[in-house]
Amino acid sequence: MTTFNEFRAHYTPLIDDYLQKHLATEVDDQKISQIMSYSVMAGGKRLRPLLFLATLDALDQQITDHDLRIACGIELIHTYSLIHDDLPAMDNDDYRRGKLTSHKKWGEAEAILAGDALLPLGIQWISEGSQSAALATIITKAVGPNGMVGGQYLDIDSTNNDSVAGDSQFINRMEWLKTGCLIQASVEMAAVAAGASAEQKKQLLVFSRAFGRSYQIYDDLVDVVETSEEAGKATHKDQEAGKNNTLTLLGIKESRLELIKLIDEAKASLTGLNGTVLAGFLALYQKVL
């Protein structure tokens, strides 16, 4: 039985290699290719592409080169969102994954265009890898106005807005949209690609919802319990910037308890599946508990 660490150690280099080679060969202009690759290859956990592949593994599906293309398409879309989130008009961050953010390295216009290029290229890779419109529909819904972009808008609109500070329904919705939707889509696309049964899809939906919601709580906790060096980006910024999130709503202690509850829910949802690798993703949270 493959463990999470073994799975990650095997597939992360394959993901990195695919991203590096195909960004170099499939983008005609080498300068924009270089700018796009700068952020994509800056590091990171490759969480979302690994989730897609691990879901296939949980359904006992052999992972192919087509699946790797889909997984890497997800990572391109995730990176686009990070580049745009870091811009001065958004979160105004100077560092990401321990390196200068794209706009600090190349300029604001270049960073915007790199993000603009990564989003459609990611959708293209997903469509080509799946040879089906179904996966493209899932991912575009997840990142559009009713998904990630909508959540980011709510995040900006609620900054320094005391009227939503104690509104748990608003904060849960905002954090789900800006983070959970893409995580759920990564799992859902794999379930569709693997031809999962209705019951398996139901189980995986529960897992993805619990994991997707818990990941934003984890990220909120990282902002207060880790140093900038540990996190690879500026920390202790959310409260200073007037952000409303789970931490400002519940505090550190109650946020940790909510995270533990979601971890238990995610684990329970995997009963009957080959879910050893998927369950291993939950171990990422230990450093904030």
C-alpha positions in Angstrom: 0.0 0.0 0.0 1.4 3.4 -1.0 1.7 6.0 1.7 1.1 9.7 1.2 4.8 10.5 1.5 5.7 7.9 -1.1 3.0 9.1 -3.4 4.1 12.7 -3.0 7.8 11.8 -3.5 7.0 10.0 -6.7 4.6 12.4 -8.4 5.9 15.8 -7.3 9.0 15.6 -9.5 6.9 14.3 -12.4 4.6 17.3 -12.0 7.5 19.7 -11.8 9.3 18.2 -14.8 6.1 18.3 -16.9 5.4 21.9 -16.0 9.0 23.0 -16.8 9.2 21.2 -20.1 5.8 22.1 -21.5 5.8 25.8 -20.5 9.1 26.0 -22.4 7.9 24.2 -25.5 4.2 25.2 -25.7 4.6 29.0 -25.3 6.0 30.6 -28.5 7.4 33.8 -27.0 10.3 32.9 -24.7 10.1 36.0 -22.6 6.4 35.5 -21.6 7.2 31.8 -21.1 10.0 32.8 -18.7 7.8 35.1 -16.7 5.0 32.4 -16.5 7.5 29.8 -15.5 9.1 32.0 -12.8 6.0 31.8 -10.6 4.9 28.2 -11.6 8.4 26.8 -10.8 8.9 28.8 -7.6 8.0 25.8 -5.6 5.0 25.1 -3.5 3.3 21.9 -2.3 1.6 21.0 -5.6 -1.4 20.3 -3.4 -4.1 20.6 -6.0 -2.5 18.5 -8.8 -1.6 15.9 -6.2 -5.2 15.8 -4.9 -6.4 15.1 -8.4 -3.9 12.3 -8.9 -4.5 10.9 -5.4 -8.3 10.8 -6.0 -7.6 8.7 -9.1 -5.5 6.4 -6.9 -8.3 6.2 -4.3 -10.5 4.9 -7.2 -7.9 2.3 -8.2 -7.3 4.1 -11.5 -3.9 3.8 -13.3 -2.4 7.3 -13.7 -1.5 8.2 -17.3 0.3 11.0 -19.1 -3.2 12.5 -19.9 -3.9 12.6 -16.2 -0.6 14.3 -15.6 -1.5 17.0 -18.1 -4.8 17.6 -16.4 -3.1 17.8 -13.0 -0.6 20.3 -14.3 -3.4 22.4 -15.8 -4.8 22.7 -12.4 -1.5 24.0 -11.1 -1.3 26.6 -13.8 -4.7 27.9 -12.8 -3.7 28.0 -9.1 -0.6 29.9 -9.9 -2.5 32.4 -12.0 -4.6 33.1 -8.9 -1.5 33.6 -6.7 0.1 36.0 -9.2 -3.0 38.2 -9.2 -3.6 37.9 -5.5 -0.1 39.3 -4.8 -0.6 42.4 -7.0 -0.5 45.9 -5.3 -4.2 46.3 -6.0 -5.0 43.0 -4.2 -2.9 41.7 -1.3 0.3 43.7 -2.2 2.8 41.0 -1.3 6.5 41.2 -2.0 7.3 37.5 -1.5 5.7 34.2 -2.4 7.3 30.8 -1.7 10.4 32.6 -0.4 11.0 34.5 -3.7 10.1 37.9 -5.1 6.5 37.9 -6.3 6.0 38.2 -10.0 5.2 41.9 -10.1 8.2 42.7 -8.0 10.5 40.6 -10.2 9.1 41.6 -13.7 6.7 44.5 -13.2 3.0 44.8 -12.7 1.9 44.6 -16.4 4.1 41.6 -17.0 2.6 39.8 -13.9 -0.9 40.6 -14.9 -0.3 39.2 -18.4 1.5 36.1 -17.0 -1.6 35.3 -14.9 -3.9 36.1 -17.9 -1.9 33.5 -19.9 -1.8 30.8 -17.3 -5.5 30.7 -16.8 -6.6 29.7 -20.3 -3.5 27.5 -20.8 -4.5 25.6 -17.7 -8.0 25.1 -19.0 -6.6 24.1 -22.4 -4.4 21.4 -20.7 -7.4 20.1 -18.7 -9.5 19.9 -21.9 -6.8 18.2 -23.9 -5.9 15.7 -21.1 -9.5 14.7 -20.6 -10.8 15.0 -24.2 -14.1 15.9 -22.6 -16.0 19.1 -22.0 -17.1 17.9 -18.6 -13.9 18.6 -16.8 -13.5 22.0 -18.4 -17.0 22.9 -17.2 -16.1 21.8 -13.6 -12.9 23.9 -13.5 -14.4 27.0 -15.1 -17.3 27.1 -12.6 -14.9 26.6 -9.8 -12.7 29.6 -10.6 -15.3 32.0 -12.0 -17.6 34.6 -10.4 -19.4 31.9 -8.4 -16.2 30.3 -7.3 -12.6 31.5 -6.6 -12.9 35.0 -8.2 -16.2 35.6 -6.4 -14.6 34.6 -3.1 -11.6 36.9 -3.7 -14.0 39.8 -4.4 -15.9 39.1 -1.1 -12.5 39.1 0.6 -11.6 42.5 -0.7 -15.1 43.9 -0.2 -15.1 42.7 3.5 -11.7 44.1 4.4 -12.0 46.7 7.1 -15.7 46.1 7.1 -17.0 45.7 10.6 -20.5 44.8 9.5 -19.4 41.3 8.5 -16.8 40.7 11.3 -19.2 38.5 13.3 -21.1 37.1 10.3 -20.2 33.4 10.3 -22.3 32.6 7.3 -20.6 35.3 5.2 -17.1 34.3 6.3 -17.7 30.6 5.7 -19.0 31.4 2.2 -16.2 33.8 1.4 -13.4 31.4 2.5 -15.1 28.4 0.8 -15.3 30.2 -2.5 -11.8 31.6 -2.6 -10.1 28.4 -1.5 -12.4 25.4 -1.3 -13.9 25.6 -4.8 -10.7 24.8 -6.6 -9.9 22.0 -4.1 -13.3 20.5 -4.6 -12.9 20.8 -8.4 -9.6 18.9 -8.3 -11.3 16.0 -6.5 -14.5 16.2 -8.6 -12.7 16.2 -11.9 -10.8 13.0 -10.9 -14.1 11.3 -9.9 -15.6 12.1 -13.3 -12.5 11.1 -15.2 -12.3 7.8 -13.3 -16.0 7.0 -13.8 -16.7 6.9 -10.1 -20.0 5.4 -8.9 -22.7 7.7 -7.4 -21.8 6.5 -3.9 -18.1 7.1 -4.5 -18.8 10.6 -5.8 -20.9 11.3 -2.8 -18.0 10.2 -0.4 -15.4 12.2 -2.3 -17.6 15.3 -2.3 -17.8 15.1 1.5 -14.1 14.7 1.6 -13.4 17.6 -0.7 -15.8 19.9 1.1 -14.2 19.1 4.5 -10.7 19.4 3.2 -11.4 22.5 1.1 -12.9 24.4 4.0 -10.3 23.2 6.5 -7.4 24.3 4.2 -8.4 27.9 4.4 -8.6 27.7 8.2 -5.1 26.1 8.2 -3.8 29.0 6.0 -5.3 31.5 8.3 -3.6 29.9 11.2 -0.2 29.8 9.3 -0.5 33.6 9.2 -0.3 33.8 13.0 1.7 30.8 14.1 4.6 30.8 11.5 7.3 33.3 10.7 7.7 34.7 7.3 10.7 32.5 6.7 8.8 29.4 7.6 5.8 30.3 5.5 7.8 31.6 2.5 5.6 34.8 2.5 4.7 37.7 4.8 2.8 36.6 7.8 0.9 38.4 10.6 -0.6 40.6 7.8 -4.3 39.6 7.9 -5.2 41.4 11.1 -3.1 44.4 10.3 -4.8 44.7 6.9 -8.3 44.4 8.5 -9.1 41.0 7.0 -12.2 39.2 8.2 -11.7 35.4 8.4 -12.2 32.4 10.6 -9.5 33.5 13.0 -11.0 37.0 13.6 -14.4 35.3 14.0 -13.4 32.4 16.3 -10.0 33.1 17.7 -7.0 30.7 17.5 -8.3 28.1 20.0 -11.7 27.7 18.4 -10.3 27.8 14.9 -8.1 24.9 15.8 -11.1 23.0 17.2 -13.0 23.6 14.0 -10.0 22.4 12.0 -9.9 19.2 14.0 -13.6 18.6 13.5 -13.2 19.0 9.7 -10.2 16.6 9.7 -12.3 14.0 11.4 -15.1 14.5 9.0 -12.8 14.2 6.0 -11.2 11.0 7.4 -14.6 9.4 8.0 -15.7 10.1 4.4 -13.1 7.8 3.0 -14.4 4.6 4.5 -14.5 1.9 1.8 -12.2 3.8 -0.6 -8.5 3.2 -1.2 -8.0 6.4 0.7 -4.7 6.0 2.4 -3.0 8.7 0.2 -5.9 11.1 0.4 -6.1 10.8 4.2 -2.4 11.7 4.2 -3.1 15.2 3.0 -4.7 15.9 6.4 -1.3 15.4 8.1 -0.2 18.7 6.6 -2.2 20.5 9.3 -0.2 19.1 12.3 2.2 22.1 12.4 -0.7 24.5 13.3 -2.5 22.2 15.8 
